[in-house]
Amino acid sequence: MIVLGPLLVVLAIGFICWLLFTLAVFALPAFVGFMVGIWAFHTGAGALGGIIVGVLAAGATFGVGQLAMAFVPWVWLRLLIILLFIAPATVAGYSATHGIAQMAMPSPIWQMVFSVIGAIAVSVTAFVRFTGMTPPEPTQRGMARG
C-alpha cells in the first residue's frame, strides 16, 4: 500500500501537466469567460445567468480569435493576436510549474528555474496548438503555377 501513494501522486501530477498543456490555448477565453460571468453575476443575472453569459463570452473570444487569424492578412497583426492568446498561457504555465516546484524542492532558485522552464514549455505548446488550429492561407486563384 505504501508504494501506491507515491505512484498515485506521480500519476496525478502527470495528468495535471497533460491537462495544462492541452488546455493552455484556452487560457484567454477562460479568463474572459470567468470575468464576464462574475460581472454578470454581480449585476444581478444570478448564478445560472452568470454561467451562461460567461460561457458565451469565452466562446465568442475564442471564435473571434480564430476568425481574426483566418482573415487578417498582415503577419504582424497575426503575431499580435497569437501573443494575446499565448500570454495568459505563459502565466498559467509559470504558476502551475511553480506550485509543483514548491512542493518538490526547497531551494527558491531552483523553483524559479523550473518555473521559467515550465512557462517556456507551455508557451511553445500553446503557440504550436493555436497556430495549428487556423486554416492555411487561401491560394490565389487564376495564377499560373510554375
Steps between C-alpha positions, in 0.01 A plus 500: 500500500784741573619467140161603358504846667805642320395329177159666515663837573726464195204398283291792628779750429547349154128528430491863617802585281339331200180694566694825528677443168176400329291790629763776491356640178173570677653709783389835353144388417468341845622819667258713298216257571568503875524879516185560295313229691596654834404845371160366385445331835576821690270704279204281594491226236514226765719193503351334192500827306863564593601153386315535169642846431850385596487198270372716214775758558769230509371345178477838332856585604635177355288536185609858440862397545465220247318724251762768542776248434318377190423836342775740610749533214785671691757283669572757773132510600482120503802493727330752730187282515710193575685687776166609645399134530842370607566749784233359737618149418853600599380636833295186562798278414728695731251488787428130462867406474590724793236333716636157417860616548419641845378159609795315347808705592598736782739728308326817374756543222427155357127561543535810283714318242248219460211747499653694211572176311138394554373838380710476184382145432134595543548809281655301217229236524223761499664675203517179300143403588355845429674543166406144406130574550479769233443402139783560254498818298286482186682450175469761232263400226570556136874493546708266292706252694864456414 
